[in-house]
Amino acid sequence: MIDGMPPGPAHEAYQPLESAEAEAFFFQCLEKAQEQFGAPEVPVTRVLFRRSRKTEAAARYRIAENFSLTQCIDSTNGVFVVYIGEDPDGRNFYPLLAHESAHLLNARIMDWYMEGLATAFSEEMCAQHDKAWGDWGRHFRRTRKDPYGRSYRMMRDLKAAFPQAYPSIIRYTRPNGKNTDWLYIDIDRWLDTLDDDGYAEALDIIEPHLKTLQKYDRVYYTIQVPAALK
């Protein structure tokens, strides 16, 4: 096995995801995301879809596979790559597509508030398009420790409690001090947009999930604890 990436752009080491149905669904989800949350931070002009499985040419390279991720590879021209870790006939394929579509709103935000937002959005889109929500709902009901499940429930409940204020949450960001290429949601600035009763209610929704999510505070995925809960 060879360490490092093969020559050329990283996405070319992975197999193209060629499905007209999948692409149509993705762009329908992106349109809905823009209706809910506003225009993406970087206008989207092109999306390259990849199944995160190595191409034959990259087979000897020791690189990750079967992950799902959205990356902006050219912010000047609005070019993104969306990697999906399942085949089109997989149970979680469409939930993953919908989840990743939300990340195009701002592909630099990598924290648990954003992950939960994207997962809650995925559930909505699958329901609207009559797509099964894969194994996610059952899995999230069966475990209280999964960070994706905790962040999903947290953001789902915030949206239900604050339908008008919720979409603006992705507009309040700060650089991630661990990796300045990425951003995290500045939850205190968003909380300050709520009235006193709303502020207290939002803290009550967020607090039960923080202990679990802080265990998964990593270089990329992080979470800002509201100042009132420190």
C-alpha positions in Angstrom: 0.0 0.0 0.0 1.1 3.6 -0.8 0.7 6.3 1.8 -0.7 9.7 0.7 -3.0 10.6 -2.1 -2.5 9.7 -5.8 -1.5 12.5 -8.2 -4.2 14.9 -9.2 -7.2 16.4 -7.4 -8.3 14.3 -4.4 -11.8 13.7 -5.7 -10.4 12.0 -8.8 -9.3 9.1 -6.6 -12.9 8.2 -6.0 -15.5 6.7 -8.3 -18.0 9.0 -10.0 -21.6 8.7 -8.7 -23.6 8.5 -11.8 -27.4 8.6 -11.0 -29.7 11.1 -12.6 -32.4 10.3 -10.0 -29.9 11.0 -7.1 -28.8 14.3 -8.6 -32.3 15.4 -9.2 -33.2 14.6 -5.6 -30.1 16.4 -4.3 -30.8 19.6 -6.1 -34.5 19.6 -5.0 -33.2 19.3 -1.5 -30.7 22.1 -2.0 -33.5 24.3 -3.4 -35.6 23.7 -0.2 -32.5 24.4 2.0 -32.1 27.8 0.3 -35.8 28.5 0.8 -35.5 27.7 4.5 -32.0 29.1 5.3 -31.2 31.6 2.6 -28.6 31.7 -0.1 -25.4 29.6 0.4 -22.3 31.4 1.7 -20.6 30.4 -1.6 -23.0 30.5 -4.6 -23.2 26.9 -6.0 -22.4 26.6 -9.7 -21.3 23.0 -10.0 -21.4 19.9 -7.8 -19.3 16.8 -8.5 -20.8 13.6 -7.0 -18.5 10.8 -5.9 -19.1 7.4 -4.3 -16.4 7.4 -1.7 -14.8 4.2 -3.0 -11.4 4.2 -4.6 -11.0 4.0 -8.3 -8.9 1.2 -9.8 -6.1 3.6 -10.3 -6.1 4.6 -6.6 -6.6 1.1 -5.3 -3.0 0.8 -4.0 -3.2 4.1 -2.0 -4.0 4.0 1.7 -6.9 6.5 1.7 -10.2 6.6 3.4 -13.3 5.1 1.9 -17.1 4.9 2.5 -17.4 8.3 4.1 -19.9 11.1 3.4 -18.6 14.7 3.1 -19.2 18.0 1.3 -16.2 20.1 0.3 -15.9 23.3 -1.6 -12.9 22.9 -3.8 -13.2 26.2 -5.6 -14.8 29.0 -3.7 -14.2 31.5 -6.5 -16.2 29.5 -9.1 -18.6 27.8 -6.6 -17.4 24.2 -7.3 -18.2 21.5 -4.7 -17.6 17.8 -4.3 -20.2 15.7 -2.5 -19.0 12.3 -1.4 -21.5 9.6 -0.4 -20.6 6.5 1.6 -23.3 4.2 0.3 -24.4 2.8 -3.1 -27.6 4.2 -4.6 -29.5 1.1 -3.5 -28.4 1.4 0.1 -31.0 2.2 2.8 -29.2 5.3 3.9 -28.3 6.6 0.5 -31.0 9.2 0.1 -30.8 10.3 3.8 -27.1 11.0 3.2 -27.8 12.9 0.0 -30.3 15.2 1.8 -27.9 15.6 4.8 -25.0 16.7 2.5 -27.2 19.1 0.6 -27.6 21.2 3.7 -23.9 21.4 4.1 -23.7 23.4 0.8 -25.2 26.3 2.7 -21.8 26.8 4.3 -19.4 23.9 3.7 -16.9 25.5 6.2 -19.1 25.0 9.2 -18.1 21.7 10.9 -19.7 21.4 14.4 -22.4 19.5 16.1 -25.0 22.2 15.7 -24.6 22.1 11.9 -24.5 18.3 11.9 -27.8 18.2 13.8 -29.3 20.8 11.5 -28.3 18.8 8.4 -29.7 15.5 9.9 -33.0 17.1 10.9 -33.2 18.6 7.4 -32.6 15.2 5.9 -35.6 13.7 7.8 -37.8 16.5 6.5 -36.7 16.0 2.9 -37.0 12.3 2.9 -40.6 12.6 4.3 -41.5 15.2 1.6 -40.1 13.1 -1.2 -41.5 9.8 0.1 -38.0 8.4 0.7 -37.4 6.1 3.6 -35.2 7.7 6.3 -32.9 4.7 6.2 -31.8 3.2 9.5 -31.4 6.6 11.2 -34.7 7.0 13.0 -34.6 3.5 14.6 -30.9 3.9 15.5 -31.4 7.3 17.1 -34.3 5.9 19.2 -32.2 3.0 20.4 -29.2 4.8 21.6 -28.7 7.9 23.7 -24.9 8.1 23.1 -24.7 8.6 19.3 -23.6 12.2 18.7 -25.5 12.4 15.5 -28.6 11.3 17.3 -28.1 13.8 20.1 -27.4 16.7 17.7 -30.4 15.8 15.6 -32.8 15.8 18.5 -31.3 19.1 19.8 -31.7 20.9 16.5 -35.1 19.3 15.7 -36.4 20.6 19.0 -34.8 24.1 18.5 -36.6 24.4 15.2 -39.9 23.4 16.7 -39.5 25.9 19.5 -38.2 28.8 17.4 -39.4 28.3 13.8 -38.7 32.0 12.9 -35.3 32.4 14.5 -33.9 28.9 13.7 -32.9 29.5 10.1 -30.6 32.3 11.0 -28.4 30.1 13.2 -26.0 29.3 10.4 -25.3 33.1 9.9 -23.6 33.3 13.3 -20.2 31.7 13.0 -16.6 32.0 14.3 -13.3 30.5 13.1 -12.4 27.2 14.7 -9.2 27.8 16.7 -8.1 24.2 16.2 -8.3 24.5 12.4 -8.8 27.9 10.9 -10.0 26.5 7.6 -13.2 25.6 9.4 -15.9 27.5 11.2 -18.3 26.7 14.1 -21.6 28.2 15.0 -21.4 31.0 17.6 -24.3 29.8 19.6 -24.1 32.8 22.1 -24.7 35.3 19.3 -27.7 33.4 18.1 -29.1 33.0 21.6 -28.8 36.8 22.0 -31.4 37.3 19.2 -34.1 35.6 21.4 -36.1 37.3 24.1 -35.5 36.4 27.7 -38.1 33.6 27.8 -36.8 32.2 24.5 -33.3 32.4 25.7 -34.1 30.3 28.7 -36.1 27.8 26.7 -33.3 27.3 24.2 -30.8 26.6 27.0 -33.2 24.0 28.4 -33.2 22.3 24.9 -29.4 22.4 24.4 -28.2 21.5 27.9 -29.2 17.8 28.1 -27.1 17.1 24.9 -23.9 18.9 25.8 -22.3 16.2 27.9 -22.5 13.6 25.1 -21.5 16.1 22.3 -18.5 17.4 24.2 -17.1 13.8 24.3 -16.9 14.1 20.5 -15.2 17.5 20.4 -12.5 16.9 17.8 -10.2 18.8 15.5 -13.0 19.1 13.0 -16.3 18.6 14.8 -16.6 20.8 17.8 -19.4 22.5 19.8 -19.5 25.8 21.6 -21.1 25.5 25.0 -23.4 28.5 25.7 -21.7 30.9 28.1 -24.7 30.7 30.5 -24.1 26.9 30.8 -20.4 27.0 31.6 
